[in-house]
Amino acid sequence: MSRGLSITIDALSALLMAAALAVVAVYWTSIPAEIPTHFNLRGEPDGWGGKGTLLFVAGACVSLFAALTFAPRYPDLINVPGERTERKLHISIDMLRLLKLVTMAMIARIVWGMARGQSLGLWMLGFVAAILAVLGFGFYKMSQDAR
């Protein structure tokens, strides 16, 4: 992945995290005391809880963003399948960067749905598919080293 693309993906991830936090901050006073906290496979709310749950989700968003941002700075902690090579390490770092983007988009959408009491619809299936695609493609690229 080029440096420019990496910077763009990191910036988009940061914007999505900021958007999730902004939703909580901006809508906090208008969010009802009880909000959806669980969604079924169709993305419809089927579990309810206090609006304080949004603070937990926002905190998890920030923690996950930090972990996925700082992980590439400590490459010795990144585990790669098979023999450790520079190429596999770079692929792993690119995977982390893309997973951060998809995860921040997913959390931002979840926060929006929770805060507004909306159904998530098929968004969640799209996010799961995107995560599986990133992982699948990354591990496929790493398997090319074994040949």
Buried (B, 14 or more C-beta within 10 A) or exposed (E): BEEEEBEEBBEBBBBBBBBBBBBBEEBEEEBEEEBBBEBEEEBEBEEEBEBEBBEEBBEEBEEBBEEBBEBBEEBEEBEBEEEEEEEBBBBBBBBBBBBBBBBBBBBBBBBBBBBBEBBBBEBBEBBEEBBEEBEEBBBEBBEEBEE
